[in-house]
Amino acid sequence: MQAALVVGRVTASRKYETLESARLLLIQPMTWEKTPKGDPIVAVDTVGAGSGEFVFWVASRDAAVAMGGTGLADSPPVDAAIVGIVDGVNLQAWTMES
């Protein structure tokens, strides 16, 4: 799982059929210390996250499973899915040492 900040919403006039009812959000990947990491990406929202919320997300096959896919035939075409809203992060000093 990776951390991110919801920075916007994506609208699409046409979507793949399994994504018709899905909300698409623009997320900025972050470190757990809340510093940006890379470029923003589009992720499917599975938990009802809102703008400005700190979330955790999964990628690749895990994202398809989060959308309900169990095999190649029924897996939706997603590369990223938000699977949780972070209420707080408690990092110990030893986790930030290199």
C-alpha positions as CSV (number, residue, x, y, z in Angstrom):
1,M,0.0,0.0,0.0
2,Q,1.1,3.5,-0.7
3,A,0.1,6.9,0.6
4,A,-1.4,9.8,-1.4
5,L,-3.3,13.0,-1.1
6,V,-6.6,13.5,-3.0
7,V,-6.0,16.6,-5.1
8,G,-8.9,16.6,-7.5
9,R,-11.7,14.7,-9.3
10,V,-11.7,13.4,-12.9
11,T,-14.8,13.4,-15.0
12,A,-15.2,11.3,-18.1
13,S,-18.0,11.5,-20.6
14,R,-17.4,7.8,-21.6
15,K,-16.0,5.0,-19.5
16,Y,-15.4,1.3,-19.9
17,E,-18.6,-0.5,-18.9
18,T,-17.3,-1.9,-15.5
19,L,-16.3,1.7,-14.5
20,E,-19.6,3.4,-15.2
21,S,-20.5,3.8,-11.5
22,A,-17.0,4.3,-10.3
23,R,-15.6,7.7,-9.1
24,L,-12.2,8.7,-10.5
25,L,-10.0,10.9,-8.3
26,L,-6.7,12.6,-9.0
27,I,-4.2,11.6,-6.3
28,Q,-0.7,12.9,-5.5
29,P,1.5,10.0,-4.3
30,M,3.1,10.9,-1.0
31,T,5.6,9.5,1.5
32,W,4.1,8.6,4.9
33,E,5.8,11.7,6.1
34,K,3.4,13.6,3.7
35,T,6.0,14.8,1.2
36,P,5.1,14.5,-2.6
37,K,6.6,11.6,-4.4
38,G,6.3,11.6,-8.2
39,D,3.5,12.9,-10.4
40,P,-0.3,12.8,-9.7
41,I,-2.2,9.8,-11.1
42,V,-5.9,8.8,-11.6
43,A,-7.3,6.2,-9.1
44,V,-10.7,4.6,-8.7
45,D,-12.3,5.5,-5.4
46,T,-13.6,2.5,-3.5
47,V,-14.1,4.1,-0.1
48,G,-15.8,7.5,-0.7
49,A,-12.7,9.7,-0.2
50,G,-12.9,13.4,-0.7
51,S,-10.7,16.3,-1.8
52,G,-7.8,17.0,0.5
53,E,-8.0,13.6,2.3
54,F,-4.9,11.5,3.0
55,V,-5.5,8.0,1.6
56,F,-3.8,4.8,0.9
57,W,-4.0,3.1,-2.4
58,V,-2.9,0.0,-4.3
59,A,-1.7,-0.6,-7.8
60,S,-1.8,-3.1,-10.6
61,R,-3.5,-6.4,-9.9
62,D,-4.4,-5.4,-6.4
63,A,-6.3,-2.4,-7.8
64,A,-8.4,-4.7,-10.0
65,V,-9.1,-7.0,-7.1
66,A,-10.2,-4.0,-5.0
67,M,-12.8,-3.3,-7.7
68,G,-14.1,-6.8,-7.5
69,G,-12.2,-8.6,-10.1
70,T,-11.3,-12.2,-9.5
71,G,-10.0,-13.4,-12.8
72,L,-9.0,-12.0,-16.2
73,A,-12.5,-12.2,-17.5
74,D,-14.1,-10.0,-14.8
75,S,-11.2,-7.7,-13.8
76,P,-11.9,-4.1,-14.5
77,P,-9.1,-2.2,-16.4
78,V,-7.7,-0.2,-13.5
79,D,-4.1,0.5,-12.5
80,A,-4.7,2.3,-9.2
81,A,-7.5,2.1,-6.5
82,I,-8.0,4.0,-3.3
83,V,-8.7,1.4,-0.6
84,G,-8.6,3.4,2.6
85,I,-8.7,6.9,4.3
86,V,-5.9,7.5,6.7
87,D,-7.0,9.0,10.0
88,G,-3.5,9.3,11.4
89,V,0.1,8.1,11.0
90,N,2.4,7.4,13.9
91,L,6.0,7.0,12.8
92,Q,8.7,6.0,15.2
93,A,12.1,7.6,15.0
94,W,13.7,4.4,13.8
95,T,11.4,4.2,10.7
96,M,12.9,7.4,9.3
97,E,16.6,6.4,9.7
98,S,18.4,5.3,6.5
